[in-house]
């Protein structure tokens, strides 16, 4: 049984779904799947760090900075 909480499994499933939408020529489905994959990639590059009582810092690799 697949672990659907695993980010790698989720990405594999979304890529399969994308291929289904392409085969069906469902261009709205292709766009939706592509946007979901983009969001998953962005999430994978973002990390939230909490240090003691300090506010959380968001480190975004795609922007190269800290907020």
TIVO-294384 format. One record per residue: x, y, z of N, C-alpha, C in turn; residue number from 1. Coordinates in steps of 0.001 Angstrom, whole numbers, plus 500000, padded with zeros to 6 digits. Layout:
# residues N
<tipa><n_c1>X</n_c1><n_c2>Y</n_c2><n_c3>Z</n_c3><ca_c1>X</ca_c1><ca_c2>Y</ca_c2><ca_c3>Z</ca_c3><c_c1>X</c_c1><c_c2>Y</c_c2><c_c3>Z</c_c3><seq>NUM</seq></tipa>
...
# end
This chain:
# residues 67
<tipa><n_c1>500841</n_c1><n_c2>498817</n_c2><n_c3>500000</n_c3><ca_c1>500000</ca_c1><ca_c2>500000</ca_c2><ca_c3>500000</ca_c3><c_c1>500889</c_c1><c_c2>501250</c_c2><c_c3>500000</c_c3><seq>1</seq></tipa>
<tipa><n_c1>500484</n_c1><n_c2>502224</n_c2><n_c3>499217</n_c3><ca_c1>501252</ca_c1><ca_c2>503463</ca_c2><ca_c3>499111</ca_c3><c_c1>501016</c_c1><c_c2>504346</c_c2><c_c3>500322</c_c3><seq>2</seq></tipa>
<tipa><n_c1>502072</n_c1><n_c2>505063</n_c2><n_c3>500727</n_c3><ca_c1>501973</ca_c1><ca_c2>506049</ca_c2><ca_c3>501802</ca_c3><c_c1>501653</c_c1><c_c2>507394</c_c2><c_c3>501147</c_c3><seq>3</seq></tipa>
<tipa><n_c1>500373</n_c1><n_c2>507757</n_c2><n_c3>501161</n_c3><ca_c1>499941</ca_c1><ca_c2>508968</ca_c2><ca_c3>500473</ca_c3><c_c1>500401</c_c1><c_c2>510250</c_c2><c_c3>501160</c_c3><seq>4</seq></tipa>
<tipa><n_c1>500960</n_c1><n_c2>510144</n_c2><n_c3>502363</n_c3><ca_c1>501521</ca_c1><ca_c2>511317</ca_c2><ca_c3>503035</ca_c3><c_c1>502933</c_c1><c_c2>511613</c_c2><c_c3>502543</c_c3><seq>5</seq></tipa>
<tipa><n_c1>503556</n_c1><n_c2>510644</n_c2><n_c3>501885</n_c3><ca_c1>504917</ca_c1><ca_c2>510787</ca_c2><ca_c3>501358</ca_c3><c_c1>504894</c_c1><c_c2>511725</c_c2><c_c3>500154</c_c3><seq>6</seq></tipa>
<tipa><n_c1>505659</n_c1><n_c2>512797</n_c2><n_c3>500236</n_c3><ca_c1>505680</ca_c1><ca_c2>513810</ca_c2><ca_c3>499169</ca_c3><c_c1>506120</c_c1><c_c2>513224</c_c2><c_c3>497828</c_c3><seq>7</seq></tipa>
<tipa><n_c1>507044</n_c1><n_c2>512265</n_c2><n_c3>497852</n_c3><ca_c1>507499</ca_c1><ca_c2>511639</ca_c2><ca_c3>496609</ca_c3><c_c1>506363</c_c1><c_c2>510847</c_c2><c_c3>495964</c_c3><seq>8</seq></tipa>
<tipa><n_c1>505600</n_c1><n_c2>510131</n_c2><n_c3>496767</n_c3><ca_c1>504449</ca_c1><ca_c2>509365</ca_c2><ca_c3>496266</ca_c3><c_c1>503415</c_c1><c_c2>510322</c_c2><c_c3>495682</c_c3><seq>9</seq></tipa>
<tipa><n_c1>503153</n_c1><n_c2>511422</n_c2><n_c3>496382</n_c3><ca_c1>502189</ca_c1><ca_c2>512408</ca_c2><ca_c3>495890</ca_c3><c_c1>502607</c_c1><c_c2>512952</c_c2><c_c3>494532</c_c3><seq>10</seq></tipa>
<tipa><n_c1>503895</n_c1><n_c2>513255</n_c2><n_c3>494381</n_c3><ca_c1>504387</ca_c1><ca_c2>513797</ca_c2><ca_c3>493108</ca_c3><c_c1>504249</c_c1><c_c2>512768</c_c2><c_c3>491993</c_c3><seq>11</seq></tipa>
<tipa><n_c1>504581</n_c1><n_c2>511506</n_c2><n_c3>492279</n_c3><ca_c1>504455</ca_c1><ca_c2>510442</ca_c2><ca_c3>491279</ca_c3><c_c1>503006</c_c1><c_c2>510298</c_c2><c_c3>490817</c_c3><seq>12</seq></tipa>
<tipa><n_c1>502082</n_c1><n_c2>510355</n_c2><n_c3>491762</n_c3><ca_c1>500658</ca_c1><ca_c2>510242</ca_c2><ca_c3>491424</ca_c3><c_c1>500209</c_c1><c_c2>511428</c_c2><c_c3>490583</c_c3><seq>13</seq></tipa>
<tipa><n_c1>500643</n_c1><n_c2>512626</n_c2><n_c3>490945</n_c3><ca_c1>500264</ca_c1><ca_c2>513809</ca_c2><ca_c3>490172</ca_c3><c_c1>500819</c_c1><c_c2>513749</c_c2><c_c3>488754</c_c3><seq>14</seq></tipa>
<tipa><n_c1>502031</n_c1><n_c2>513216</n_c2><n_c3>488602</n_c3><ca_c1>502610</ca_c1><ca_c2>513079</ca_c2><ca_c3>487257</ca_c3><c_c1>501817</c_c1><c_c2>512067</c_c2><c_c3>486429</c_c3><seq>15</seq></tipa>
<tipa><n_c1>501353</n_c1><n_c2>511000</n_c2><n_c3>487065</n_c3><ca_c1>500504</ca_c1><ca_c2>510028</ca_c2><ca_c3>486365</ca_c3><c_c1>499181</c_c1><c_c2>510675</c_c2><c_c3>485964</c_c3><seq>16</seq></tipa>
<tipa><n_c1>498607</n_c1><n_c2>511434</n_c2><n_c3>486884</n_c3><ca_c1>497355</ca_c1><ca_c2>512143</ca_c2><ca_c3>486599</ca_c3><c_c1>497538</c_c1><c_c2>513109</c_c2><c_c3>485430</c_c3><seq>17</seq></tipa>
<tipa><n_c1>498657</n_c1><n_c2>513805</n_c2><n_c3>485414</n_c3><ca_c1>498956</ca_c1><ca_c2>514720</ca_c2><ca_c3>484316</ca_c3><c_c1>498964</c_c1><c_c2>513967</c_c2><c_c3>482986</c_c3><seq>18</seq></tipa>
<tipa><n_c1>499575</n_c1><n_c2>512797</n_c2><n_c3>482957</n_c3><ca_c1>499620</ca_c1><ca_c2>511999</ca_c2><ca_c3>481724</ca_c3><c_c1>498220</c_c1><c_c2>511565</c_c2><c_c3>481288</c_c3><seq>19</seq></tipa>
<tipa><n_c1>497362</n_c1><n_c2>511245</n_c2><n_c3>482249</n_c3><ca_c1>495976</ca_c1><ca_c2>510875</ca_c2><ca_c3>481930</ca_c3><c_c1>495255</c_c1><c_c2>512055</c_c2><c_c3>481292</c_c3><seq>20</seq></tipa>
<tipa><n_c1>495425</n_c1><n_c2>513232</n_c2><n_c3>481868</n_c3><ca_c1>494764</ca_c1><ca_c2>514418</ca_c2><ca_c3>481332</ca_c3><c_c1>495255</c_c1><c_c2>514738</c_c2><c_c3>479921</c_c3><seq>21</seq></tipa>
<tipa><n_c1>496552</n_c1><n_c2>514532</n_c2><n_c3>479674</n_c3><ca_c1>497094</ca_c1><ca_c2>514746</ca_c2><ca_c3>478323</ca_c3><c_c1>496465</c_c1><c_c2>513750</c_c2><c_c3>477356</c_c3><seq>22</seq></tipa>
<tipa><n_c1>496400</n_c1><n_c2>512474</n_c2><n_c3>477763</n_c3><ca_c1>495820</ca_c1><ca_c2>511443</ca_c2><ca_c3>476893</ca_c3><c_c1>494353</c_c1><c_c2>511732</c_c2><c_c3>476581</c_c3><seq>23</seq></tipa>
<tipa><n_c1>493643</n_c1><n_c2>512313</n_c2><n_c3>477540</n_c3><ca_c1>492228</ca_c1><ca_c2>512651</ca_c2><ca_c3>477341</ca_c3><c_c1>492043</c_c1><c_c2>513977</c_c2><c_c3>476624</c_c3><seq>24</seq></tipa>
<tipa><n_c1>493159</n_c1><n_c2>514683</n_c2><n_c3>476392</n_c3><ca_c1>493131</ca_c1><ca_c2>516015</ca_c2><ca_c3>475812</ca_c3><c_c1>492248</c_c1><c_c2>516958</c_c2><c_c3>476636</c_c3><seq>25</seq></tipa>
<tipa><n_c1>492335</n_c1><n_c2>516798</n_c2><n_c3>477946</n_c3><ca_c1>491618</ca_c1><ca_c2>517641</ca_c2><ca_c3>478898</ca_c3><c_c1>492583</c_c1><c_c2>518736</c_c2><c_c3>479330</c_c3><seq>26</seq></tipa>
<tipa><n_c1>492585</n_c1><n_c2>519834</n_c2><n_c3>478588</n_c3><ca_c1>493586</ca_c1><ca_c2>520872</ca_c2><ca_c3>478802</ca_c3><c_c1>493383</c_c1><c_c2>521624</c_c2><c_c3>480116</c_c3><seq>27</seq></tipa>
<tipa><n_c1>492150</n_c1><n_c2>521694</n_c2><n_c3>480590</n_c3><ca_c1>491926</ca_c1><ca_c2>522291</ca_c2><ca_c3>481919</ca_c3><c_c1>492517</c_c1><c_c2>521382</c_c2><c_c3>482993</c_c3><seq>28</seq></tipa>
<tipa><n_c1>492358</n_c1><n_c2>520070</n_c2><n_c3>482822</n_c3><ca_c1>492950</ca_c1><ca_c2>519109</ca_c2><ca_c3>483751</ca_c3><c_c1>494470</c_c1><c_c2>519173</c_c2><c_c3>483731</c_c3><seq>29</seq></tipa>
<tipa><n_c1>495042</n_c1><n_c2>519354</n_c2><n_c3>482524</n_c3><ca_c1>496499</ca_c1><ca_c2>519493</ca_c2><ca_c3>482392</ca_c3><c_c1>496966</c_c1><c_c2>520737</c_c2><c_c3>483146</c_c3><seq>30</seq></tipa>
<tipa><n_c1>496245</n_c1><n_c2>521842</n_c2><n_c3>482957</n_c3><ca_c1>496618</ca_c1><ca_c2>523085</ca_c2><ca_c3>483639</ca_c3><c_c1>496512</c_c1><c_c2>522929</c_c2><c_c3>485153</c_c3><seq>31</seq></tipa>
<tipa><n_c1>495439</n_c1><n_c2>522309</n_c2><n_c3>485626</n_c3><ca_c1>495265</ca_c1><ca_c2>522093</ca_c2><ca_c3>487070</ca_c3><c_c1>496382</c_c1><c_c2>521231</c_c2><c_c3>487635</c_c3><seq>32</seq></tipa>
<tipa><n_c1>496694</n_c1><n_c2>520136</n_c2><n_c3>486950</n_c3><ca_c1>497758</ca_c1><ca_c2>519242</ca_c2><ca_c3>487422</ca_c3><c_c1>499103</c_c1><c_c2>519963</c_c2><c_c3>487434</c_c3><seq>33</seq></tipa>
<tipa><n_c1>499360</n_c1><n_c2>520749</n_c2><n_c3>486390</n_c3><ca_c1>500621</ca_c1><ca_c2>521489</ca_c2><ca_c3>486317</ca_c3><c_c1>500727</c_c1><c_c2>522502</c_c2><c_c3>487459</c_c3><seq>34</seq></tipa>
<tipa><n_c1>499631</n_c1><n_c2>523182</n_c2><n_c3>487761</n_c3><ca_c1>499654</ca_c1><ca_c2>524153</ca_c2><ca_c3>488861</ca_c3><c_c1>499858</c_c1><c_c2>523448</c_c2><c_c3>490206</c_c3><seq>35</seq></tipa>
<tipa><n_c1>499222</n_c1><n_c2>522290</n_c2><n_c3>490374</n_c3><ca_c1>499413</ca_c1><ca_c2>521533</ca_c2><ca_c3>491612</ca_c3><c_c1>500865</c_c1><c_c2>521082</c_c2><c_c3>491745</c_c3><seq>36</seq></tipa>
<tipa><n_c1>501451</n_c1><n_c2>520619</n_c2><n_c3>490655</n_c3><ca_c1>502856</ca_c1><ca_c2>520207</ca_c2><ca_c3>490685</ca_c3><c_c1>503767</c_c1><c_c2>521393</c_c2><c_c3>490998</c_c3><seq>37</seq></tipa>
<tipa><n_c1>503452</n_c1><n_c2>522552</n_c2><n_c3>490433</n_c3><ca_c1>504234</ca_c1><ca_c2>523763</ca_c2><ca_c3>490718</ca_c3><c_c1>504156</c_c1><c_c2>524102</c_c2><c_c3>492199</c_c3><seq>38</seq></tipa>
<tipa><n_c1>502954</n_c1><n_c2>524013</n_c2><n_c3>492770</n_c3><ca_c1>502777</ca_c1><ca_c2>524287</ca_c2><ca_c3>494200</ca_c3><c_c1>503555</c_c1><c_c2>523287</c_c2><c_c3>495051</c_c3><seq>39</seq></tipa>
<tipa><n_c1>503554</n_c1><n_c2>522018</n_c2><n_c3>494650</n_c3><ca_c1>504287</ca_c1><ca_c2>520995</ca_c2><ca_c3>495390</ca_c3><c_c1>505791</c_c1><c_c2>521274</c_c2><c_c3>495350</c_c3><seq>40</seq></tipa>
<tipa><n_c1>506289</n_c1><n_c2>521713</n_c2><n_c3>494194</n_c3><ca_c1>507710</ca_c1><ca_c2>522050</ca_c2><ca_c3>494070</ca_c3><c_c1>508062</c_c1><c_c2>523245</c_c2><c_c3>494959</c_c3><seq>41</seq></tipa>
<tipa><n_c1>507200</n_c1><n_c2>524260</n_c2><n_c3>494949</n_c3><ca_c1>507448</ca_c1><ca_c2>525440</ca_c2><ca_c3>495783</ca_c3><c_c1>507433</c_c1><c_c2>525062</c_c2><c_c3>497259</c_c3><seq>42</seq></tipa>
<tipa><n_c1>506500</n_c1><n_c2>524209</n_c2><n_c3>497643</n_c3><ca_c1>506422</ca_c1><ca_c2>523757</ca_c2><ca_c3>499031</ca_c3><c_c1>507685</c_c1><c_c2>522994</c_c2><c_c3>499421</c_c3><seq>43</seq></tipa>
<tipa><n_c1>508211</n_c1><n_c2>522207</n_c2><n_c3>498516</n_c3><ca_c1>509417</ca_c1><ca_c2>521428</ca_c2><ca_c3>498796</ca_c3><c_c1>510628</c_c1><c_c2>522328</c_c2><c_c3>498993</c_c3><seq>44</seq></tipa>
<tipa><n_c1>510594</n_c1><n_c2>523538</n_c2><n_c3>498412</n_c3><ca_c1>511720</ca_c1><ca_c2>524462</ca_c2><ca_c3>498535</ca_c3><c_c1>511574</c_c1><c_c2>525427</c_c2><c_c3>499706</c_c3><seq>45</seq></tipa>
<tipa><n_c1>510437</n_c1><n_c2>525375</n_c2><n_c3>500396</n_c3><ca_c1>510199</ca_c1><ca_c2>526279</ca_c2><ca_c3>501519</ca_c3><c_c1>510335</c_c1><c_c2>525525</c_c2><c_c3>502824</c_c3><seq>46</seq></tipa>
<tipa><n_c1>510978</n_c1><n_c2>526150</n_c2><n_c3>503782</n_c3><ca_c1>511153</ca_c1><ca_c2>525550</ca_c2><ca_c3>505100</ca_c3><c_c1>510811</c_c1><c_c2>526597</c_c2><c_c3>506143</c_c3><seq>47</seq></tipa>
<tipa><n_c1>510090</n_c1><n_c2>526191</n_c2><n_c3>507162</n_c3><ca_c1>509770</ca_c1><ca_c2>527097</ca_c2><ca_c3>508251</ca_c3><c_c1>510572</c_c1><c_c2>526665</c_c2><c_c3>509460</c_c3><seq>48</seq></tipa>
<tipa><n_c1>511311</n_c1><n_c2>527610</n_c2><n_c3>510028</n_c3><ca_c1>512201</ca_c1><ca_c2>527327</ca_c2><ca_c3>511146</ca_c3><c_c1>511745</c_c1><c_c2>528140</c_c2><c_c3>512340</c_c3><seq>49</seq></tipa>
<tipa><n_c1>511616</n_c1><n_c2>527487</n_c2><n_c3>513483</n_c3><ca_c1>511251</ca_c1><ca_c2>528170</ca_c2><ca_c3>514711</ca_c3><c_c1>512400</c_c1><c_c2>528013</c_c2><c_c3>515698</c_c3><seq>50</seq></tipa>
<tipa><n_c1>512903</n_c1><n_c2>529139</n_c2><n_c3>516200</n_c3><ca_c1>514039</ca_c1><ca_c2>529117</ca_c2><ca_c3>517116</ca_c3><c_c1>513595</c_c1><c_c2>529723</c_c2><c_c3>518444</c_c3><seq>51</seq></tipa>
<tipa><n_c1>513474</n_c1><n_c2>528882</n_c2><n_c3>519492</n_c3><ca_c1>513078</ca_c1><ca_c2>529369</ca_c2><ca_c3>520810</ca_c3><c_c1>511784</c_c1><c_c2>530153</c_c2><c_c3>520752</c_c3><seq>52</seq></tipa>
<tipa><n_c1>511783</n_c1><n_c2>531354</n_c2><n_c3>521357</n_c3><ca_c1>510606</ca_c1><ca_c2>532219</ca_c2><ca_c3>521363</ca_c3><c_c1>510605</c_c1><c_c2>533200</c_c2><c_c3>520200</c_c3><seq>53</seq></tipa>
<tipa><n_c1>511574</n_c1><n_c2>533065</n_c2><n_c3>519309</n_c3><ca_c1>511674</ca_c1><ca_c2>533961</ca_c2><ca_c3>518166</ca_c3><c_c1>510549</c_c1><c_c2>533658</c_c2><c_c3>517174</c_c3><seq>54</seq></tipa>
<tipa><n_c1>510137</n_c1><n_c2>534659</n_c2><n_c3>516419</n_c3><ca_c1>509132</ca_c1><ca_c2>534388</ca_c2><ca_c3>515384</ca_c3><c_c1>509684</c_c1><c_c2>533406</c_c2><c_c3>514360</c_c3><seq>55</seq></tipa>
<tipa><n_c1>508784</n_c1><n_c2>532737</n_c2><n_c3>513704</n_c3><ca_c1>509200</ca_c1><ca_c2>531760</ca_c2><ca_c3>512691</ca_c3><c_c1>509850</c_c1><c_c2>532468</c_c2><c_c3>511514</c_c3><seq>56</seq></tipa>
<tipa><n_c1>510885</n_c1><n_c2>531871</n_c2><n_c3>511005</n_c3><ca_c1>511568</ca_c1><ca_c2>532373</ca_c2><ca_c3>509821</ca_c3><c_c1>511212</c_c1><c_c2>531470</c_c2><c_c3>508656</c_c3><seq>57</seq></tipa>
<tipa><n_c1>510864</n_c1><n_c2>532034</n_c2><n_c3>507562</n_c3><ca_c1>510577</ca_c1><ca_c2>531242</ca_c2><ca_c3>506372</ca_c3><c_c1>511768</c_c1><c_c2>531366</c_c2><c_c3>505446</c_c3><seq>58</seq></tipa>
<tipa><n_c1>512375</n_c1><n_c2>530249</n_c2><n_c3>505156</n_c3><ca_c1>513537</ca_c1><ca_c2>530219</ca_c2><ca_c3>504274</ca_c3><c_c1>513074</c_c1><c_c2>529678</c_c2><c_c3>502935</c_c3><seq>59</seq></tipa>
<tipa><n_c1>513198</n_c1><n_c2>530486</n_c2><n_c3>501914</n_c3><ca_c1>512733</ca_c1><ca_c2>530090</ca_c2><ca_c3>500587</ca_c3><c_c1>513935</c_c1><c_c2>529979</c_c2><c_c3>499667</c_c3><seq>60</seq></tipa>
<tipa><n_c1>514220</n_c1><n_c2>528751</n_c2><n_c3>499263</n_c3><ca_c1>515361</ca_c1><ca_c2>528503</ca_c2><ca_c3>498392</ca_c3><c_c1>515151</c_c1><c_c2>529137</c_c2><c_c3>497023</c_c3><seq>61</seq></tipa>
<tipa><n_c1>513897</n_c1><n_c2>529233</n_c2><n_c3>496572</n_c3><ca_c1>513656</ca_c1><ca_c2>529777</ca_c2><ca_c3>495240</ca_c3><c_c1>513868</c_c1><c_c2>531291</c_c2><c_c3>495184</c_c3><seq>62</seq></tipa>
<tipa><n_c1>513804</n_c1><n_c2>531980</n_c2><n_c3>496335</n_c3><ca_c1>514069</ca_c1><ca_c2>533415</ca_c2><ca_c3>496369</ca_c3><c_c1>515414</c_c1><c_c2>533730</c_c2><c_c3>497001</c_c3><seq>63</seq></tipa>
<tipa><n_c1>516047</n_c1><n_c2>532709</n_c2><n_c3>497563</n_c3><ca_c1>517367</ca_c1><ca_c2>532901</ca_c2><ca_c3>498137</ca_c3><c_c1>517412</c_c1><c_c2>533806</c_c2><c_c3>499350</c_c3><seq>64</seq></tipa>
<tipa><n_c1>516326</n_c1><n_c2>533905</n_c2><n_c3>500081</n_c3><ca_c1>516339</ca_c1><ca_c2>534812</ca_c2><ca_c3>501211</ca_c3><c_c1>515542</c_c1><c_c2>534298</c_c2><c_c3>502381</c_c3><seq>65</seq></tipa>
<tipa><n_c1>515502</n_c1><n_c2>535109</n_c2><n_c3>503422</n_c3><ca_c1>514779</ca_c1><ca_c2>534782</ca_c2><ca_c3>504640</ca_c3><c_c1>513757</c_c1><c_c2>535881</c_c2><c_c3>504884</c_c3><seq>66</seq></tipa>
<tipa><n_c1>512547</n_c1><n_c2>535463</n_c2><n_c3>505249</n_c3><ca_c1>511492</ca_c1><ca_c2>536433</ca_c2><ca_c3>505578</ca_c3><c_c1>511237</c_c1><c_c2>536383</c_c2><c_c3>507064</c_c3><seq>67</seq></tipa>
# end
